[in-house]
């Protein structure tokens, strides 16, 4: 009985450790990307930022989405929203 309890506790600790590792691997790069965006000067922040694996595929998808978004805004007479105006 006592051995089963120790094994169960060990399994719980191992699971918690694994979860922390996953969180750290997932959260840290995203937090760094957000910090870089916040620190970037106005007018220099990209509309989309890729974080993690699949970078090339997402970059291609974002390029197409950006082009379609620009076309839609221009077609609706809202092309001026594509330009970033910084004060000063």
N, CA, C and O atoms as a MOPAC input file, in Angstrom:
PM7 MOZYME 1SCF
protein

 N      0.83500 1    -1.19400 1     0.00000 1
 C      0.00000 1     0.00000 1     0.00000 1
 C      0.87700 1     1.25300 1     0.00000 1
 O      0.64700 1     2.18800 1    -0.76700 1
 N      1.87000 1     1.25400 1     0.86300 1
 C      2.74000 1     2.41700 1     0.97700 1
 C      3.50600 1     2.66100 1    -0.32800 1
 O      3.67900 1     3.80600 1    -0.74600 1
 N      3.96100 1     1.58000 1    -0.96800 1
 C      4.69900 1     1.69300 1    -2.23100 1
 C      3.80200 1     2.29300 1    -3.31600 1
 O      4.25700 1     3.12200 1    -4.10400 1
 N      2.55000 1     1.88700 1    -3.36300 1
 C      1.61900 1     2.41900 1    -4.35900 1
 C      1.41800 1     3.91300 1    -4.16000 1
 O      1.34200 1     4.66100 1    -5.13400 1
 N      1.33200 1     4.35500 1    -2.91600 1
 C      1.16900 1     5.77600 1    -2.61700 1
 C      2.38900 1     6.57100 1    -3.08100 1
 O      2.24900 1     7.64400 1    -3.66700 1
 N      3.58000 1     6.04500 1    -2.82000 1
 C      4.81100 1     6.71700 1    -3.25200 1
 C      4.88000 1     6.77900 1    -4.77400 1
 O      5.26000 1     7.80300 1    -5.34200 1
 N      4.51300 1     5.68600 1    -5.43000 1
 C      4.52300 1     5.66800 1    -6.89300 1
 C      3.53600 1     6.68400 1    -7.45900 1
 O      3.83000 1     7.36400 1    -8.44200 1
 N      2.37000 1     6.78300 1    -6.83600 1
 C      1.36000 1     7.74200 1    -7.29300 1
 C      1.85900 1     9.17100 1    -7.11700 1
 O      1.68300 1    10.00900 1    -8.00200 1
 N      2.48000 1     9.44500 1    -5.97700 1
 C      3.02300 1    10.78900 1    -5.74800 1
 C      4.13300 1    11.10800 1    -6.74900 1
 O      4.20100 1    12.21700 1    -7.27800 1
 N      4.99600 1    10.13200 1    -7.00300 1
 C      6.09100 1    10.31800 1    -7.95800 1
 C      5.51900 1    10.61200 1    -9.34700 1
 O      6.01300 1    11.49200 1   -10.05300 1
 N      4.48900 1     9.88100 1    -9.73000 1
 C      3.86800 1    10.09200 1   -11.03800 1
 C      3.26400 1    11.48800 1   -11.12500 1
 O      3.36000 1    12.14200 1   -12.16300 1
 N      2.64300 1    11.94900 1   -10.04000 1
 C      2.06400 1    13.29200 1   -10.01200 1
 C      3.15900 1    14.34600 1   -10.15900 1
 O      3.00200 1    15.30300 1   -10.91600 1
 N      4.25200 1    14.17500 1    -9.44700 1
 C      5.37000 1    15.12700 1    -9.54700 1
 C      5.95700 1    15.13000 1   -10.95200 1
 O      6.25700 1    16.18900 1   -11.50200 1
 N      6.12000 1    13.94400 1   -11.52900 1
 C      6.65500 1    13.84800 1   -12.89400 1
 C      5.72700 1    14.55200 1   -13.88200 1
 O      6.18900 1    15.24800 1   -14.78500 1
 N      4.43400 1    14.37100 1   -13.71000 1
 C      3.46600 1    15.01800 1   -14.60400 1
 C      3.52900 1    16.52900 1   -14.46700 1
 O      3.45800 1    17.24700 1   -15.46400 1
 N      3.66100 1    17.01600 1   -13.23800 1
 C      3.77300 1    18.46500 1   -13.02500 1
 C      5.03900 1    19.01300 1   -13.67500 1
 O      5.01400 1    20.07100 1   -14.30500 1
 N      6.14000 1    18.29100 1   -13.52000 1
 C      7.39400 1    18.71700 1   -14.12500 1
 C      7.26500 1    18.76900 1   -15.64700 1
 O      7.72700 1    19.71700 1   -16.28200 1
 N      6.64700 1    17.76500 1   -16.21800 1
 C      6.47200 1    17.73500 1   -17.67600 1
 C      5.61100 1    18.89900 1   -18.13800 1
 O      5.88000 1    19.50100 1   -19.17700 1
 N      4.57100 1    19.21900 1   -17.36600 1
 C      3.70700 1    20.34300 1   -17.71400 1
 C      4.47600 1    21.65000 1   -17.66200 1
 O      4.30900 1    22.50100 1   -18.53500 1
 N      5.30600 1    21.82000 1   -16.66200 1
 C      6.09900 1    23.04600 1   -16.55300 1
 C      7.03600 1    23.17200 1   -17.75000 1
 O      7.19200 1    24.26200 1   -18.30100 1
 N      7.65400 1    22.07700 1   -18.15200 1
 C      8.54500 1    22.12100 1   -19.30000 1
 C      7.79200 1    22.53600 1   -20.55600 1
 O      8.28800 1    23.34700 1   -21.33800 1
 N      6.60100 1    21.98700 1   -20.75100 1
 C      5.79200 1    22.32900 1   -21.91800 1
 C      5.41100 1    23.80300 1   -21.87100 1
 O      5.52600 1    24.50600 1   -22.87500 1
 N      4.96400 1    24.27100 1   -20.72500 1
 C      4.60300 1    25.68500 1   -20.58800 1
 C      5.79100 1    26.58300 1   -20.88500 1
 O      5.66700 1    27.58800 1   -21.58600 1
 N      6.94000 1    26.21200 1   -20.34700 1
 C      8.13100 1    27.03600 1   -20.55100 1
 C      8.51700 1    27.08300 1   -22.02500 1
 O      8.86200 1    28.14300 1   -22.54900 1
 N      8.45800 1    25.93500 1   -22.68800 1
 C      8.79600 1    25.89900 1   -24.11400 1
 C      7.77300 1    26.65400 1   -24.94800 1
 O      8.12900 1    27.24700 1   -25.96600 1
 N      6.50500 1    26.64500 1   -24.53500 1
 C      5.45300 1    27.28100 1   -25.31100 1
 C      5.32700 1    28.76300 1   -24.99300 1
 O      5.17300 1    29.57700 1   -25.90200 1
 N      5.38900 1    29.12000 1   -23.73100 1
 C      5.13700 1    30.49700 1   -23.29800 1
 C      6.33400 1    31.41000 1   -23.53600 1
 O      6.16500 1    32.52800 1   -24.02500 1
 N      7.51200 1    30.96600 1   -23.20800 1
 C      8.68000 1    31.83200 1   -23.26500 1
 C      8.91800 1    32.47200 1   -24.63500 1
 O      9.12700 1    33.68400 1   -24.69500 1
 N      8.89700 1    31.71600 1   -25.73900 1
 C      9.11300 1    32.36600 1   -27.03900 1
 C      8.01500 1    33.37300 1   -27.36900 1
 O      8.27900 1    34.40600 1   -27.98400 1
 N      6.80100 1    33.07400 1   -26.96600 1
 C      5.68600 1    33.98100 1   -27.24600 1
 C      5.81000 1    35.25200 1   -26.41000 1
 O      5.56300 1    36.35300 1   -26.90000 1
 N      6.19100 1    35.09200 1   -25.15800 1
 C      6.38100 1    36.26300 1   -24.29900 1
 C      7.50700 1    37.13700 1   -24.84300 1
 O      7.40500 1    38.36400 1   -24.83400 1
 N      8.57400 1    36.50900 1   -25.31400 1
 C      9.68600 1    37.26600 1   -25.89600 1
 C      9.22900 1    38.01900 1   -27.15200 1
 O      9.62800 1    39.16200 1   -27.37600 1
 N      8.39400 1    37.37300 1   -27.96400 1
 C      7.89600 1    38.02300 1   -29.18400 1
 C      7.01100 1    39.22000 1   -28.83600 1
 O      7.10600 1    40.27000 1   -29.47100 1
 N      6.15900 1    39.06100 1   -27.83700 1
 C      5.29700 1    40.17400 1   -27.40700 1
 C      6.15000 1    41.32000 1   -26.88600 1
 O      5.89600 1    42.48200 1   -27.20500 1
 N      7.15500 1    41.00000 1   -26.09100 1
 C      8.03600 1    42.04300 1   -25.54600 1
 C      8.74100 1    42.79000 1   -26.68300 1
 O      8.86600 1    44.01400 1   -26.63700 1
 N      9.19600 1    42.06600 1   -27.68900 1
 C      9.86400 1    42.70700 1   -28.82800 1
 C      8.89800 1    43.62100 1   -29.58100 1
 O      9.29000 1    44.69800 1   -30.02900 1
 N      7.65000 1    43.20300 1   -29.72300 1
 C      6.66000 1    44.05300 1   -30.39800 1
 C      6.38600 1    45.32100 1   -29.59700 1
 O      6.29900 1    46.41100 1   -30.16100 1
 N      6.25200 1    45.17600 1   -28.29600 1
 C      5.96400 1    46.33400 1   -27.43900 1
 C      7.13500 1    47.31600 1   -27.47100 1
 O      6.93200 1    48.53000 1   -27.46300 1
 N      8.34300 1    46.79500 1   -27.50700 1
 C      9.53100 1    47.65300 1   -27.49400 1
 C      9.81900 1    48.30100 1   -28.84400 1
 O     10.56500 1    49.27700 1   -28.91500 1
 N      9.23600 1    47.76700 1   -29.91400 1
 C      9.48100 1    48.32700 1   -31.25300 1
 C      8.85000 1    49.71400 1   -31.35100 1
 O      7.77900 1    49.94500 1   -30.78900 1
 N      9.49600 1    50.63200 1   -32.05400 1
 C      8.93800 1    51.98300 1   -32.18100 1
 C      7.64800 1    51.98400 1   -33.00400 1
 O      7.45100 1    51.14100 1   -33.87900 1
 N      6.79700 1    52.92800 1   -32.70800 1
 C      5.53700 1    53.06700 1   -33.44400 1
 C      5.83600 1    53.18100 1   -34.93300 1
 O      6.77500 1    53.86500 1   -35.34100 1
 N      5.02900 1    52.50600 1   -35.73200 1
 C      5.22300 1    52.52300 1   -37.16900 1
 C      6.16600 1    51.44700 1   -37.66400 1
 O      6.28500 1    51.23100 1   -38.87000 1
 N      6.83000 1    50.77700 1   -36.75700 1
 C      7.77200 1    49.70700 1   -37.12100 1
 C      7.30000 1    48.33600 1   -36.67500 1
 O      7.97700 1    47.33700 1   -36.91900 1
 N      6.13800 1    48.27500 1   -36.02000 1
 C      5.61600 1    46.99800 1   -35.53600 1
 C      4.88800 1    46.28300 1   -36.67200 1
 O      4.02300 1    46.87300 1   -37.32000 1
 N      5.22500 1    45.03300 1   -36.91600 1
 C      4.53300 1    44.29300 1   -37.96500 1
 C      3.10200 1    43.95300 1   -37.54700 1
 O      2.80700 1    43.84200 1   -36.35700 1
 N      2.22100 1    43.79000 1   -38.52600 1
 C      0.84900 1    43.40600 1   -38.20800 1
 C      0.77400 1    41.95300 1   -37.76100 1
 O     -0.09900 1    41.58000 1   -36.97600 1
 N      1.68600 1    41.14300 1   -38.26000 1
 C      1.71700 1    39.72600 1   -37.92200 1
 C      3.14400 1    39.34700 1   -37.52800 1
 O      4.11500 1    39.82500 1   -38.11300 1
 N      3.24400 1    38.47800 1   -36.52200 1
 C      4.54700 1    38.00300 1   -36.06800 1
 C      4.48700 1    36.49000 1   -35.94200 1
 O      3.55000 1    35.94800 1   -35.35600 1
 N      5.47500 1    35.81600 1   -36.48400 1
 C      5.51600 1    34.35800 1   -36.43500 1
 C      6.40000 1    33.92700 1   -35.27700 1
 O      7.52100 1    34.41200 1   -35.11900 1
 N      5.87900 1    33.00500 1   -34.46400 1
 C      6.62200 1    32.48500 1   -33.33300 1
 C      6.53700 1    30.95800 1   -33.37700 1
 O      5.45200 1    30.39700 1   -33.53000 1
 N      7.65700 1    30.30700 1   -33.24700 1
 C      7.65900 1    28.84900 1   -33.19200 1
 C      7.99400 1    28.20800 1   -34.52400 1
 O      8.46500 1    28.87000 1   -35.44900 1
 N      7.74400 1    26.90200 1   -34.60900 1
 C      8.03800 1    26.10700 1   -35.80400 1
 C      7.26600 1    26.60300 1   -37.01400 1
 O      6.88300 1    27.77300 1   -37.01300 1
 N      7.01900 1    25.85400 1   -37.98900 1
 C      6.19500 1    26.17400 1   -39.16600 1
 C      6.37300 1    27.59000 1   -39.69400 1
 O      5.46300 1    28.11800 1   -40.33300 1
 N      7.49400 1    28.20600 1   -39.45300 1
 C      7.71200 1    29.59900 1   -39.81900 1
 C      7.52200 1    29.90100 1   -41.28300 1
 O      6.85700 1    30.87900 1   -41.62300 1
 N      8.08500 1    29.08900 1   -42.16600 1
 C      7.99300 1    29.35900 1   -43.59800 1
 C      6.55400 1    29.24800 1   -44.08700 1
 O      6.09100 1    30.10800 1   -44.83500 1
 N      5.84500 1    28.20800 1   -43.67800 1
 C      4.45000 1    28.02800 1   -44.10100 1
 C      3.58900 1    29.18700 1   -43.61500 1
 O      2.75300 1    29.69600 1   -44.36200 1
 N      3.78700 1    29.60100 1   -42.38100 1
 C      3.00500 1    30.71600 1   -41.84500 1
 C      3.37300 1    32.03000 1   -42.51200 1
 O      2.51000 1    32.88400 1   -42.71300 1
 N      4.62800 1    32.20200 1   -42.85400 1
 C      5.04300 1    33.42700 1   -43.53600 1
 C      4.34400 1    33.54300 1   -44.88500 1
 O      3.89900 1    34.62500 1   -45.26900 1
 N      4.24900 1    32.43200 1   -45.59800 1
 C      3.55500 1    32.43800 1   -46.89300 1
 C      2.06500 1    32.71500 1   -46.71100 1
 O      1.47400 1    33.48800 1   -47.46500 1
 N      1.46700 1    32.08600 1   -45.71500 1
 C      0.04800 1    32.30300 1   -45.43600 1
 C     -0.20700 1    33.76100 1   -45.04800 1
 O     -1.17500 1    34.36400 1   -45.50900 1
 N      0.64900 1    34.32200 1   -44.21000 1
 C      0.49900 1    35.71600 1   -43.79700 1
 C      0.65000 1    36.67000 1   -44.96900 1
 O     -0.04800 1    37.68200 1   -45.04000 1
 N      1.55600 1    36.35700 1   -45.88900 1
 C      1.74700 1    37.22600 1   -47.05900 1
 C      0.48200 1    37.26400 1   -47.90400 1
 O      0.07700 1    38.32900 1   -48.37100 1
 N     -0.13900 1    36.11900 1   -48.10000 1
 C     -1.38300 1    36.06100 1   -48.87300 1
 C     -2.49800 1    36.79900 1   -48.12900 1
 O     -3.24200 1    37.57300 1   -48.73000 1
 N     -2.61100 1    36.56000 1   -46.82500 1
 C     -3.64400 1    37.22600 1   -46.03000 1
 C     -3.46600 1    38.73600 1   -46.04200 1
 O     -4.44400 1    39.47800 1   -46.12600 1
 N     -2.22500 1    39.19200 1   -45.95900 1
 C     -1.94900 1    40.63800 1   -45.97500 1
 C     -2.35000 1    41.25600 1   -47.31500 1
 O     -2.93400 1    42.33800 1   -47.36400 1
 N     -2.02800 1    40.55500 1   -48.39000 1
 C     -2.39300 1    41.06000 1   -49.71900 1
 C     -3.91500 1    41.13100 1   -49.87500 1
 O     -4.43900 1    42.13300 1   -50.36100 1
 N     -4.62600 1    40.07900 1   -49.46700 1
 C     -6.08300 1    40.06900 1   -49.57000 1
 C     -6.72400 1    41.13300 1   -48.68100 1
 O     -7.70100 1    41.77100 1   -49.07400 1
 N     -6.18100 1    41.31800 1   -47.50500 1
 C     -6.69100 1    42.34800 1   -46.59900 1
 C     -6.52200 1    43.73500 1   -47.22000 1
 O     -7.43600 1    44.55700 1   -47.16400 1
 N     -5.36300 1    43.99200 1   -47.80700 1
 C     -5.10800 1    45.29300 1   -48.44300 1
 C     -6.05700 1    45.51100 1   -49.60800 1
 O     -6.60200 1    46.60300 1   -49.76600 1
 N     -6.26000 1    44.48400 1   -50.42700 1
 C     -7.18700 1    44.60500 1   -51.55900 1
 C     -8.60200 1    44.89200 1   -51.08800 1
 O     -9.29300 1    45.72700 1   -51.67100 1
 N     -9.04000 1    44.20500 1   -50.03400 1
 C    -10.39100 1    44.41500 1   -49.50600 1
 C    -10.55300 1    45.82600 1   -48.95500 1
 O    -11.58000 1    46.46300 1   -49.18500 1
 N     -9.55800 1    46.31700 1   -48.23600 1
 C     -9.64700 1    47.67100 1   -47.68900 1
 C     -9.68900 1    48.71600 1   -48.80000 1
 O    -10.47100 1    49.66500 1   -48.73600 1
 N     -8.85500 1    48.54200 1   -49.80900 1
 C     -8.86000 1    49.49400 1   -50.93500 1
 C    -10.19000 1    49.45900 1   -51.67200 1
 O    -10.71300 1    50.50400 1   -52.05700 1
 N    -10.74100 1    48.26900 1   -51.87200 1
 C    -12.01600 1    48.13100 1   -52.57800 1
 C    -13.15400 1    48.82000 1   -51.82400 1
 O    -14.12800 1    49.25300 1   -52.43900 1
 N    -13.04200 1    48.92200 1   -50.53100 1
 C    -14.07600 1    49.55900 1   -49.71300 1
 C    -13.77300 1    51.03100 1   -49.44400 1
 O    -14.45800 1    51.68300 1   -48.65600 1
 N    -12.74700 1    51.53900 1   -50.10400 1
 C    -12.39300 1    52.93800 1   -49.90900 1
 C    -11.68200 1    53.21000 1   -48.59300 1
 O    -11.68200 1    54.34000 1   -48.10500 1
 N    -11.08100 1    52.18700 1   -48.02200 1
 C    -10.42400 1    52.33400 1   -46.72900 1
 C     -8.91300 1    52.11300 1   -46.81900 1
 O     -8.27100 1    51.74900 1   -45.83400 1
 N     -8.35900 1    52.33600 1   -48.00100 1
 C     -6.93700 1    52.12900 1   -48.20900 1
 C     -6.05400 1    52.96000 1   -47.29700 1
 O     -4.92200 1    52.58200 1   -46.99800 1
 N     -6.58400 1    54.10200 1   -46.85300 1
 C     -5.79100 1    54.96600 1   -45.96300 1
 C     -5.47300 1    54.26700 1   -44.62800 1
 O     -4.54300 1    54.67100 1   -43.93000 1
 N     -6.23000 1    53.23500 1   -44.27400 1
 C     -5.96500 1    52.51800 1   -43.02900 1
 C     -4.71000 1    51.65100 1   -43.11300 1
 O     -4.22600 1    51.15100 1   -42.09800 1
 N     -4.19000 1    51.47600 1   -44.31800 1
 C     -2.99200 1    50.65600 1   -44.50200 1
 C     -1.72000 1    51.43500 1   -44.14800 1
 O     -0.66200 1    50.83900 1   -43.94500 1
 N     -1.82500 1    52.74500 1   -44.07500 1
 C     -0.66800 1    53.58400 1   -43.76400 1
 C     -0.62700 1    53.90000 1   -42.28300 1
 O     -1.64400 1    54.26700 1   -41.69300 1
 N      0.53000 1    53.76200 1   -41.68600 1
 C      0.70500 1    54.09600 1   -40.27300 1
 C      1.18700 1    55.53400 1   -40.18200 1
 O      2.19200 1    55.91000 1   -40.78600 1
 N      0.45900 1    56.32600 1   -39.42000 1
 C      0.83900 1    57.72200 1   -39.21000 1
 C      1.29300 1    57.86300 1   -37.77000 1
 O      0.54000 1    57.58500 1   -36.83600 1
 N      2.53300 1    58.29800 1   -37.60300 1
 C      3.04600 1    58.48900 1   -36.23800 1
 C      3.05200 1    59.98600 1   -35.91300 1
 O      3.36700 1    60.81500 1   -36.76700 1
 N      2.70700 1    60.31400 1   -34.68900 1
 C      2.70000 1    61.72600 1   -34.29800 1
 C      4.11500 1    62.31600 1   -34.33000 1
 O      5.10800 1    61.63800 1   -34.06600 1
 N      4.15700 1    63.57300 1   -34.65500 1
 C      5.41300 1    64.27400 1   -34.56900 1
 C      6.02300 1    64.46200 1   -35.88000 1
 O      7.10300 1    65.04500 1   -35.98000 1

